Amino acid sequence: MKSKNKFQANEKVILKATGETLTINKFSYVPNMKRYSYTCLEHPSTFFFEEEMRHSKS
């Protein structure tokens, strides 16, 4: 079954607020918010939602 999340583990993404490039570490679905959250290798104690990131051009 295919996941409905936008980003996969080890994928490079860009944080929209800062332009910083991040590497997705893991993701999980948050049922009560009905969306995915992601942790990144660069900021392991912080999580981000899909709308805060975009795909990297590389």
FENQUI-V713025 format. One record per backbone hydrogen bond with DSSP energy under -1.0 kcal/mol. CO is the residue of the C=O (numbers start at 0). NH is the residue of the N-H. Records with the same first field share a line. If there is no record, write none. Layout:
CO: NH  NH
//
This chain:
7: 10
10: 23
11: 55
12: 21
13: 53
14: 18
19: 14
21: 12
22: 40
23: 9
25: 38
27: 36
29: 33  34
34: 29
36: 27
37: 47
38: 24  25
42: 45
47: 37
48: 51
49: 52
51: 15
53: 13
//
